């Protein structure tokens, strides 16, 4: 299976998470997760191994903004991201990095 589009999107996401964060850490997280969502859109995951599917599921759980409502003009997703702990932000970075490496390795 060809993963060039997810590889590109996860590479962009990984770069967004690297320091410095000119527009703030929350904006960088939002950019990264937007790229991840684009990279995962319409992906057939049936042929991925269980570990990769689990990592994708965990990342998508961080992207879920169900139960968060708009406030002060911020999107529900922005509100969700602002409430993440440092540990959760580190986990997102780790997942993005590992998935970026996986998709890039499938292109070699």
N, C-alpha and C positions, 0 to 999 in steps of 0.2 A: 504494500500500500504506500502511496506517496503522501508524505507529510510536509511538503514544502511550505504550504500556507500556514499551518500551525507552527512550524519551525520559525518562520518569519515573525509571526505575531508574538510568540513567546520570547523571542530574542528582543523585540521591542519592549515587551513587558519587563524583562530582566534589566534592560538599560534604564527604564523608568524608575526602577527601585534602587538604583545605585546612587550614592551620595555624589554631589549635593542635591538637594531637592529645592530648586529655585522658587517653586510656587508652593512649597510646603509639603510635608510628608503625606498628608491626606490626599492632596491633588496627585501626587506621584502614585499612591496606591490606587486611586481611582483610574488613572491612565493605564496602569499595569493591568488591572482587572478587566478593563474595557478591552484591551488587546487580547487578553486570555479568552474572554467571552467570544470575541470574533474568531479566534483561532480554533475554538471548540465547536463553533456553530456548524450544525449538520454533519458532524464527524461520526462516522460509523465506528463505534467503540467495540464492537463484537470481536474484532481480531486483535485487540490490545490485551496484553496479559493482565492478570488480576491486580498486580501491584500498581500498574499505571492507571487502570480504571479506578482503583481506590484513591490514588493521589488526585485524580481529576474530580472525583466525588467530593473529597475533602475541600479542595479549592472552590468548587461550586457552592459548598455550604457557606464558605466565607462570602461568596457573592450574593447569597440570598438576602434580600432586604424585606422579606415578608414580616409584617408586624411593625415596621418602622414607618412613621408618617412624615410627610414633608413639614418642615418648620423653617421659618425665616428665609424662605426661598431656596433652601438646600434640598437636594434630592434625597429620597429615602436611602439611597445607596450611600450618599455622603454622610448622612447621619449614622448609618451602620458602621462605616469605616472609622469615623471619629470615635466610636465607642470601643474600638479594638484595644486590647492590652498590647504591651510591647512583645509579650510572648506570642500572641496571635499574629502580629505583624511579622515577626521573625519566621513563624511557620509559613505564612504566605510567601515570603521571600524564598524560603527553602523549597517549597513546592514549585514555584515558578522556575527556579533555577534547575531543579531536577527534571521537570517536564521540558524545559527549553533544551537541556542536554539530550533528553530522550529523542525528541522530535528531530533535532539536528543530527543525531547519530543515525537516524533512519534514512537520511538523505545521502549518507556517505556511500 
